[in-house]
């Protein structure tokens, strides 16, 4: 029996300098894992990200490029890609490849017995270029959300996750958030629906970005986390 077909979804925004080569790196990382497709979603990039992705797709038959005419946020990009995906297993990975795609195989190996496997980068952040304040905030958010929502995983925001197809078919239509809390809502609703998940450590690449935390991002994440917790208290998370 052939291995399950993989769908790898890569949300992308303003990645003109790197997206072309990154797609070849993803293909190299997964070409030994059975049949697969790669879906790039250009989320309204103002540069030539879409053009460079399509240039790679012209040479890589496994790659499909989708585009939003305007920027709609990472959550919307992931949703667009997941809806297009045909695989039995769907992988989310950020197109900047701050998390090297060679780790996809490691997450897939943990999938038997679970419905979702989540990458956790906290160990890798310790010795990297991440400022101390960013590490503290990331750890505080992880512990807080795990406690608020009784999740079996602590990290929800790392951009490398693996799902069985039925998880996304069930949960995506229920999602209300498309901003920074998209990942959190996806995992919270999957947990409420009874899907089993676990997290495993992943490593950041040597050139991983350490972008600062903008106040607007913190505000949006805090606001939407509060909204999600309110929905949970009201019993609005279960179908």
Phi, psi and omega per residue, in radians:
X1 nan 2.227 -3.105
X2 -1.189 2.704 3.116
X3 -1.150 2.750 -3.140
X4 -1.029 2.544 3.085
X5 -1.246 2.384 -3.140
X6 -1.760 2.474 2.922
X7 -2.070 2.092 3.128
X8 -1.867 2.060 -3.077
X9 -1.854 2.187 -3.116
X10 -2.113 1.815 3.007
X11 -1.260 2.409 -3.088
X12 -2.423 2.525 3.117
X13 -2.706 2.152 3.115
X14 0.949 0.933 -3.135
X15 -2.114 0.519 -3.111
X16 -0.893 -0.751 -3.069
X17 -1.208 -0.371 -2.956
X18 -2.167 -0.296 -2.961
X19 -1.105 -0.644 -3.126
X20 -1.027 -0.948 -3.122
X21 -1.189 -0.617 -3.120
X22 -1.068 -0.619 3.137
X23 -1.170 -0.630 3.053
X24 -1.154 -0.610 3.115
X25 -1.180 -0.682 3.102
X26 -1.122 -0.783 3.110
X27 -1.016 -0.795 3.137
X28 -1.049 -0.647 -3.087
X29 -1.267 -0.501 -3.003
X30 -1.994 -0.064 -3.017
X31 -1.154 -0.298 3.087
X32 -1.657 0.158 -3.037
X33 -1.795 0.270 -3.128
X34 1.753 -2.889 -3.123
X35 -1.250 2.537 -3.056
X36 -2.740 2.841 2.976
X37 -2.368 2.640 3.121
X38 -2.132 2.167 -3.099
X39 -2.045 1.985 3.090
X40 -1.695 2.309 3.072
X41 -2.057 1.871 3.067
X42 -1.401 1.959 -3.007
X43 -1.551 1.111 3.066
X44 1.152 0.626 -3.127
X45 -1.074 2.375 3.116
X46 -1.394 -0.149 3.121
X47 -1.760 -2.743 -3.069
X48 -1.703 0.502 3.118
X49 -0.958 -0.845 -3.131
X50 -1.084 -0.743 3.139
X51 -1.093 -0.745 3.141
X52 -1.191 -0.633 3.083
X53 -1.142 -0.729 3.110
X54 -1.186 -0.541 3.066
X55 -1.107 -0.716 3.079
X56 -1.187 -0.718 -3.110
X57 -1.093 -0.514 3.113
X58 -1.129 -0.369 3.141
X59 -1.859 -0.211 -3.091
X60 -2.141 1.747 -3.048
X61 -1.116 -0.312 -3.133
X62 -1.377 -0.184 -3.010
X63 -1.709 2.287 3.009
X64 -2.073 2.401 3.139
X65 -1.992 2.159 3.032
X66 -1.938 2.781 -3.095
X67 -2.526 2.423 2.930
X68 -1.627 2.323 3.125
X69 -1.120 -0.469 3.085
X70 -2.340 2.738 3.123
X71 -1.142 2.195 -3.099
X72 -2.127 -0.006 3.114
X73 1.745 2.694 -3.073
X74 -1.055 -0.680 -3.133
X75 -1.056 -0.740 3.103
X76 -1.154 -0.661 3.113
X77 -1.111 -0.758 3.107
X78 -1.124 -0.694 3.134
X79 -1.124 -0.763 3.103
X80 -1.028 -0.801 3.141
X81 -1.155 -0.713 -3.128
X82 -1.148 -0.627 3.128
X83 -1.199 -0.515 3.112
X84 -1.399 -0.404 -3.033
X85 -1.123 2.518 3.122
X86 -2.003 -0.065 -3.025
X87 -1.305 2.752 3.031
X88 -1.288 -0.431 3.086
X89 -2.208 2.326 -3.098
X90 -2.062 2.260 3.134
X91 -1.911 2.274 2.966
X92 -1.780 2.234 3.043
X93 -2.574 2.343 -3.135
X94 -1.129 2.397 -3.018
X95 -1.262 -0.235 3.065
X96 -1.302 -0.198 3.118
X97 1.003 0.576 2.950
X98 -1.041 -0.444 3.015
X99 -1.863 1.871 -3.024
X100 -0.968 2.367 -3.057
X101 -1.204 -0.239 3.069
X102 -1.053 -0.331 -3.121
X103 -1.387 -0.175 3.105
X104 -1.009 -0.764 -3.130
X105 -1.035 -0.671 3.133
X106 -1.108 -0.723 3.110
X107 -1.200 -0.687 3.122
X108 -1.081 -0.613 -3.132
X109 -1.133 -0.406 3.138
X110 -1.584 -0.078 -3.021
X111 -1.212 -0.634 3.114
X112 -0.941 2.231 -3.103
X113 1.630 -0.152 -3.140
X114 -2.324 2.865 3.082
X115 -1.810 -0.409 -3.113
X116 -2.448 2.388 2.980
X117 -2.168 2.219 -3.039
X118 -1.979 2.328 3.026
X119 -1.337 2.495 3.101
X120 -2.171 2.075 -3.025
X121 -1.774 0.124 -3.032
X122 -1.046 -0.637 3.134
X123 -1.137 -0.688 -3.116
X124 -1.259 -0.480 -3.131
X125 -1.201 -0.415 -3.028
X126 -1.052 -0.710 -3.082
X127 -1.907 0.234 -3.069
X128 -1.679 -2.700 -3.072
X129 -1.601 0.114 -3.121
X130 -1.273 2.279 3.098
X131 -1.128 2.727 -3.119
X132 -1.028 -0.702 -3.128
X133 -1.073 -0.693 3.136
X134 -1.164 -0.695 3.116
X135 -1.115 -0.742 -3.132
X136 -1.117 -0.808 3.139
X137 -1.102 -0.706 3.133
X138 -1.119 -0.754 -3.139
X139 -1.183 -0.704 3.126
X140 -1.102 -0.770 3.125
X141 -1.097 -0.742 -3.128
X142 -1.061 -0.841 -3.127
X143 -1.168 -0.671 -3.122
X144 -1.144 -0.795 -3.114
X145 -1.225 -0.602 3.085
X146 -1.080 -0.676 3.139
X147 -1.289 -0.758 -3.104
X148 -1.111 -0.692 -3.000
X149 -1.898 0.054 3.114
X150 0.942 0.769 3.129
X151 -1.391 2.596 3.067
X152 -1.430 0.031 3.053
X153 -2.194 2.661 3.134
X154 -1.645 -0.733 -3.102
X155 -1.620 2.266 3.123
X156 -2.051 -0.299 -2.941
X157 -1.705 -0.146 3.132
X158 -1.104 2.394 -2.996
X159 -1.475 0.587 3.054
X160 -2.422 1.962 -3.105
X161 -2.511 2.654 3.110
X162 -2.210 2.344 -3.092
X163 -2.277 2.521 2.845
X164 -1.281 2.557 -3.050
X165 -0.942 -0.690 -3.045
X166 -1.150 -0.438 3.093
X167 -1.104 -0.878 -3.100
X168 -1.195 -0.647 3.097
X169 -1.047 -0.642 -3.110
X170 -1.382 -0.748 -2.905
X171 -1.627 -0.656 -3.045
X172 -0.952 -0.728 3.139
X173 -1.111 -0.303 -3.106
X174 -1.551 -0.251 -2.986
X175 -1.225 2.457 3.140
X176 -2.029 -0.301 -3.062
X177 -1.838 2.407 3.129
X178 -2.157 0.011 -3.116
X179 -1.596 -2.507 -3.051
X180 -1.156 -0.383 -3.133
X181 -1.578 0.136 3.141
X182 -0.971 -0.848 -3.102
X183 -1.056 -0.729 3.139
X184 -1.097 -0.839 -3.138
X185 -1.082 -0.709 3.134
X186 -1.017 -0.806 -3.116
X187 -1.283 -0.632 3.115
X188 -1.115 -0.807 -3.137
X189 -1.182 -0.636 3.087
X190 -1.121 -0.686 3.113
X191 -1.156 -0.749 3.114
X192 -1.108 -0.530 3.138
X193 -1.403 -0.069 3.060
X194 1.653 0.128 3.110
X195 -1.321 2.532 -3.096
X196 -1.636 2.382 -3.130
X197 -2.451 2.754 3.028
X198 -2.577 2.867 3.081
X199 -2.128 2.623 3.065
X200 -2.350 2.646 -3.125
X201 -1.146 2.450 3.010
X202 -2.244 2.796 -3.098
X203 -1.869 2.501 3.002
X204 -1.388 2.590 3.069
X205 -1.255 2.857 -3.082
X206 -1.142 -0.376 -3.129
X207 -1.882 0.332 -3.111
X208 -0.991 2.361 -3.123
X209 -1.291 2.647 3.066
X210 -2.207 1.009 -3.117
X211 -1.051 2.509 -3.132
X212 -1.175 2.827 3.116
X213 -1.555 1.968 3.121
X214 -1.360 2.558 3.129
X215 -1.053 -0.661 -3.135
X216 -1.117 -0.638 3.125
X217 -1.173 -0.774 3.128
X218 -1.107 -0.707 3.120
X219 -1.098 -0.837 -3.120
X220 -1.084 -0.748 -3.118
X221 -1.155 -0.766 3.123
X222 -1.131 -0.768 3.131
X223 -1.062 -0.828 -3.077
X224 -1.254 -0.539 3.051
X225 -1.129 -0.716 3.085
X226 -1.102 -0.726 3.106
X227 -1.076 -0.757 -3.121
X228 -1.114 -0.706 3.120
X229 -1.150 -0.645 3.102
X230 -1.117 -0.731 3.086
X231 -1.065 -0.677 3.124
X232 -1.136 -0.758 3.129
X233 -1.088 -0.601 -3.136
X234 -1.414 -0.102 3.141
X235 1.344 0.477 -3.080
X236 -1.717 0.279 -3.104
X237 -1.715 -0.367 -3.116
X238 -1.633 2.418 3.117
X239 -1.289 nan nan
